[in-house]
């Protein structure tokens, strides 16, 4: 009978402990109480339980000075990130500026080359215009001469000058001058005039 009684007591204690454990588990699950933290406060039980990681991170509430310090640290971190970003952008802008300056220098050189070419072309055009006026004026003189007299003078001139003068004479006058000229020279001038 004693055994029955001991078994009854053990069964009652086990059921009671199970009910207590179940109740504590339900209360912990619904966050009514934190059983683990509460158990750590019990002198003997608290030494047996290991400290959980999430409990290690929980600290005492921060003082206003610590909160301000944390804010300042976060602000410094953000400003440092922004500073790095600005440094990178500055480097990119400096590279773009250098490229733009090189392009500007190249364009300036091309502009100078084009200006020089234009000046040269204008000088050539002016000299051609002067030569044209000179040839027209000379052609008027030769138009009034007899073909034989004109040929005597033309024999002492360069072929380019003779061709320049002949361009501004009437076709009939040119024919008369060619007929009075040495045939070889007339053929050479005719060949050059074709070009």
Secondary structure in CASP SS format (residue, H / E / C, confidence):
PFRMAT SS
TARGET T0000
AUTHOR 0000-0000-0000
METHOD secondary structure of the structure
MODEL  1
X C 1.00
X H 1.00
X H 1.00
X H 1.00
X H 1.00
X H 1.00
X H 1.00
X H 1.00
X H 1.00
X H 1.00
X H 1.00
X H 1.00
X H 1.00
X H 1.00
X H 1.00
X H 1.00
X H 1.00
X H 1.00
X H 1.00
X H 1.00
X H 1.00
X H 1.00
X H 1.00
X H 1.00
X H 1.00
X H 1.00
X H 1.00
X H 1.00
X H 1.00
X C 1.00
X C 1.00
X C 1.00
X C 1.00
X C 1.00
X H 1.00
X H 1.00
X H 1.00
X H 1.00
X H 1.00
X H 1.00
X H 1.00
X C 1.00
X H 1.00
X H 1.00
X H 1.00
X H 1.00
X H 1.00
X H 1.00
X C 1.00
X C 1.00
X C 1.00
X C 1.00
X H 1.00
X H 1.00
X H 1.00
X H 1.00
X H 1.00
X C 1.00
X C 1.00
X C 1.00
X C 1.00
X C 1.00
X C 1.00
X H 1.00
X H 1.00
X H 1.00
X H 1.00
X H 1.00
X H 1.00
X H 1.00
X H 1.00
X H 1.00
X H 1.00
X H 1.00
X H 1.00
X H 1.00
X H 1.00
X H 1.00
X H 1.00
X H 1.00
X H 1.00
X H 1.00
X H 1.00
X H 1.00
X H 1.00
X H 1.00
X H 1.00
X H 1.00
X H 1.00
X H 1.00
X H 1.00
X H 1.00
X H 1.00
X H 1.00
X H 1.00
X H 1.00
X H 1.00
X H 1.00
X H 1.00
X H 1.00
X H 1.00
X H 1.00
X H 1.00
X H 1.00
X H 1.00
X H 1.00
X H 1.00
X H 1.00
X H 1.00
X H 1.00
X H 1.00
X H 1.00
X H 1.00
X H 1.00
X H 1.00
X H 1.00
X H 1.00
X H 1.00
X H 1.00
X H 1.00
X H 1.00
X H 1.00
X H 1.00
X H 1.00
X H 1.00
X H 1.00
X H 1.00
X H 1.00
X H 1.00
X H 1.00
X H 1.00
X H 1.00
X H 1.00
X H 1.00
X H 1.00
X H 1.00
X H 1.00
X H 1.00
X H 1.00
X H 1.00
X H 1.00
X H 1.00
X H 1.00
X C 1.00
X C 1.00
X C 1.00
X H 1.00
X H 1.00
X H 1.00
X H 1.00
X H 1.00
X H 1.00
X H 1.00
X H 1.00
X C 1.00
X C 1.00
X C 1.00
X C 1.00
X H 1.00
X H 1.00
X H 1.00
X H 1.00
X H 1.00
X H 1.00
X H 1.00
X H 1.00
X H 1.00
X C 1.00
X C 1.00
X C 1.00
X H 1.00
X H 1.00
X H 1.00
X H 1.00
X H 1.00
X H 1.00
X H 1.00
X H 1.00
X H 1.00
X H 1.00
X C 1.00
X C 1.00
X H 1.00
X H 1.00
X H 1.00
X H 1.00
X H 1.00
X H 1.00
X H 1.00
X H 1.00
X H 1.00
X H 1.00
X H 1.00
X H 1.00
X C 1.00
END
